[in-house]
Amino acid sequence: MEQGKFINERLTIKHKEQFNTPFSDFYRLNWFTDADPNAHFHAKGITLSEGKNLLYEKVPKIYKYYIFIDDDIDFTSTDNTPVAEKIKEILNMYNPLHGTFYRKIGAKWGAWHVTDIIKKHSLEQREAWPVFGFDLDCDIYHWSYIRCILPIRYHGCYKCLTYAQYICYKLYPHKQLMFDGIRLANTRQGNHIEELSLSQANNGNEVTRLFLKDLIPSPLNINAHFILNNTHMVPKLNLQIYKNNVSKDEVIFTKEDMKKICTW
């Protein structure tokens, strides 16, 4: 599920070819123009979070996994298996609830969350490992998880899905994973100035403040304020948990799980 503003972007064409397969489908939202021949949906004056909501609302609910991507993300399979087939292989093997793929070494943008693990990963070369937080230009959701944490409630771009990462890690730390086997490159740098000027858009600090109000008193949430208000801690936490165990068992996330951590 891709969103972007450009028409006939090289990587959009590539994504269409990669992901329209017998077992997967590609959907695109253009949030700038309705003249995009590669877009299935069009909307103007929306935030990143509203775009993700719209995509999930519109696509058929027949998939085991839903993956949101930006249109400037380039995927590479480390063993030359076609990208969609490699993703299918990884997800069916590890059955994550939530997660993402590893960044190419030396990636200029979108790699802030892996900066502290690069050296360790170059030595350990794990296939999959726990992750606390990650960039939103590629995020993976099991069908049972996405139905509980979407629609996104507090609109904006920065930190708009930090709550999904926080909830999954706190409840199922062995099921929020990062994978090598597919690697990402963020090929274009941009900003969200236009988006943040929209009346419905919150900055990252406000999104965090609103979510913190929804957390229930629980030992799970004792350090929530510190973690969620210190994005610079995420790379350090990712390093701390890199060697932790993962589980390949499939977990079905439920509304009862959600009640253990927040008021939703």
C-alpha positions in Angstrom: 0.0 0.0 0.0 1.9 3.0 -1.3 1.2 6.7 -1.1 2.8 9.7 -2.8 2.3 12.7 -5.1 4.3 12.1 -8.3 3.0 10.7 -11.6 4.7 7.8 -13.3 7.5 7.7 -10.7 10.2 5.1 -11.6 9.8 3.3 -8.3 6.0 3.2 -8.5 6.3 1.4 -11.8 8.8 -0.9 -10.3 6.6 -1.6 -7.2 3.6 -2.4 -9.5 5.8 -5.0 -11.3 7.2 -6.4 -8.0 4.0 -6.7 -6.0 1.2 -7.6 -8.5 1.6 -11.4 -8.2 -0.6 -14.4 -7.7 -0.3 -14.0 -3.9 0.0 -10.2 -3.5 -1.4 -7.0 -4.8 -0.2 -3.4 -5.2 -2.4 -0.4 -4.3 -1.5 3.3 -4.6 -2.9 6.5 -3.2 -2.0 9.8 -4.7 -2.6 12.6 -2.2 -1.8 15.4 -4.6 -3.5 14.9 -7.9 -6.3 12.8 -9.4 -4.5 12.5 -12.7 -2.2 9.7 -11.6 -2.9 6.7 -13.9 -1.1 4.3 -11.5 -3.2 5.3 -8.4 -6.2 3.3 -7.3 -7.3 6.1 -4.9 -7.0 9.9 -4.8 -7.4 12.4 -2.0 -6.2 15.9 -1.4 -5.5 17.8 1.8 -4.7 14.8 3.9 -1.9 13.9 6.3 0.3 10.8 6.1 -1.8 9.2 8.8 -5.1 9.8 7.0 -3.5 8.3 3.8 -2.7 5.1 5.7 -6.2 5.0 7.1 -7.7 5.5 3.6 -5.6 2.8 2.0 -6.5 0.3 4.7 -10.2 1.2 4.5 -10.3 0.8 0.7 -8.2 -2.3 0.1 -9.9 -5.8 0.3 -9.6 -7.4 3.7 -8.4 -10.8 2.4 -4.6 -10.6 3.1 -2.5 -12.1 5.9 -0.2 -9.1 5.8 -0.6 -5.4 4.9 2.5 -3.4 4.2 2.6 0.4 3.9 5.4 2.0 1.9 6.4 5.4 0.7 6.8 5.7 -3.1 10.6 6.4 -2.8 11.4 3.1 -1.2 13.6 0.7 -3.2 13.6 -3.0 -2.2 16.4 -5.4 -2.7 16.4 -9.2 -2.1 19.8 -10.3 -0.6 19.7 -13.7 -2.4 18.2 -12.5 -5.8 14.8 -14.2 -5.0 12.1 -11.9 -6.5 11.2 -9.3 -3.9 7.6 -10.3 -3.4 8.5 -14.0 -3.1 11.2 -13.2 -0.6 8.9 -11.1 1.5 6.3 -13.9 1.5 9.0 -16.4 2.6 10.1 -14.2 5.4 6.7 -13.4 6.7 5.4 -17.0 6.5 8.5 -18.2 8.4 8.4 -15.7 11.3 4.7 -14.6 11.5 5.4 -11.2 12.9 2.6 -9.0 14.3 4.5 -5.8 13.3 7.8 -4.9 11.8 10.0 -3.7 9.0 13.0 -4.6 6.9 16.6 -3.6 7.4 18.3 -0.6 5.8 21.1 -0.9 3.3 24.4 0.0 4.9 25.1 3.7 4.3 21.5 4.6 3.6 21.3 8.4 3.8 17.7 8.8 4.8 15.2 6.9 6.9 17.9 4.9 8.7 18.0 6.7 12.0 16.6 3.7 13.8 19.4 1.3 12.8 22.4 3.6 13.4 23.3 1.8 16.7 23.0 -1.7 15.4 24.9 -1.5 12.1 28.2 -2.7 13.6 26.6 -5.5 15.7 24.5 -6.7 12.8 27.5 -6.8 10.4 29.0 -9.2 12.9 25.9 -11.2 13.9 24.0 -11.3 10.6 20.7 -12.3 12.2 17.8 -13.1 9.8 15.3 -11.6 12.2 15.5 -9.7 15.5 13.3 -7.7 17.9 13.0 -4.0 17.3 11.5 -1.3 19.5 10.9 1.4 16.9 11.5 2.2 13.3 10.8 4.6 10.4 7.4 4.7 8.9 8.4 4.5 5.2 7.9 0.7 5.4 5.7 -0.8 8.1 4.3 -4.4 8.2 1.1 -5.5 9.9 -0.4 -8.9 10.5 -4.1 -8.9 9.8 -5.1 -9.3 13.4 -2.9 -6.4 14.5 -3.9 -3.9 11.9 -7.6 -4.3 12.6 -7.0 -3.4 16.2 -4.7 -0.4 15.9 -6.2 1.2 12.8 -7.7 3.7 12.1 -5.0 6.1 13.4 -6.7 8.5 15.8 -4.3 11.4 16.0 -3.4 12.8 12.7 -0.1 14.1 11.4 3.1 12.5 10.1 5.9 12.4 12.6 5.2 9.8 15.4 1.7 9.1 14.1 2.3 5.4 14.4 4.7 5.3 17.3 1.8 4.0 19.4 1.5 0.9 17.2 5.2 0.1 17.8 5.0 0.8 21.5 1.9 -1.4 22.0 3.2 -4.3 20.0 6.6 -4.3 21.7 5.2 -3.9 25.2 2.7 -6.8 24.8 4.5 -9.1 22.3 8.2 -8.1 22.2 9.2 -11.3 20.4 6.7 -10.5 17.6 7.8 -7.0 16.5 10.7 -7.8 14.2 13.2 -6.4 11.8 14.3 -8.7 8.9 17.4 -9.0 6.8 16.8 -10.8 3.5 15.0 -7.8 2.1 16.8 -4.5 2.4 15.4 -1.0 2.0 16.8 2.2 0.5 15.1 5.5 1.0 15.9 7.2 -2.3 14.5 10.7 -1.8 14.6 13.2 1.0 11.6 15.3 1.7 9.8 17.2 4.5 6.2 17.5 5.7 5.9 21.2 5.8 2.8 21.4 3.6 1.2 18.5 5.5 1.8 20.0 8.9 0.1 23.2 7.8 -3.2 21.4 7.5 -5.7 22.2 10.2 -6.1 18.5 11.3 -2.3 17.9 11.5 -0.6 17.5 14.9 3.2 17.7 15.4 4.9 14.7 16.8 4.9 16.0 20.4 1.2 16.6 20.3 0.5 13.1 18.9 2.6 11.6 21.7 0.8 13.7 24.4 -2.6 12.6 23.1 -1.6 8.9 23.1 -0.1 9.1 26.6 -3.5 10.2 27.9 -5.0 6.9 26.5 -2.6 4.6 28.4 -4.0 2.8 31.4 -2.2 2.7 34.8 -0.1 -0.5 34.5 3.4 -1.8 35.1 3.6 -2.0 31.3 3.4 1.8 31.1 5.6 2.9 33.9 8.3 4.2 31.6 6.0 5.2 28.7 6.4 9.0 29.1 10.2 8.8 29.1 10.4 6.4 26.1 7.7 8.1 23.9 9.1 11.6 24.5 12.7 10.6 23.7 12.9 9.5 20.1 16.7 9.6 20.3 16.4 6.6 22.7 14.9 4.3 20.0 18.2 3.4 18.3 19.7 2.7 21.7 16.8 0.5 22.7 17.0 -1.3 19.4 20.6 -2.1 20.1 19.8 -3.3 23.7 17.3 -5.9 22.4 19.0 -6.9 19.2 20.1 -10.3 20.6 16.8 -11.1 22.3 14.8 -14.1 21.2 12.2 -14.0 18.6 9.2 -16.4 18.1 8.1 -18.0 14.8 4.7 -18.9 16.3 1.7 -17.1 14.9 -0.1 -14.8 17.4 -3.6 -13.5 16.9 -3.8 -10.1 18.4 -7.2 -9.2 19.9 -9.1 -6.3 21.5 -8.6 -8.0 24.8 -4.9 -7.5 24.3 -5.4 -3.8 23.7 -7.3 -3.4 26.9 -4.2 -4.5 28.8 -2.4 -1.3 27.8 -4.8 1.4 26.7 -8.4 2.6 26.9 -9.2 1.8 23.3 
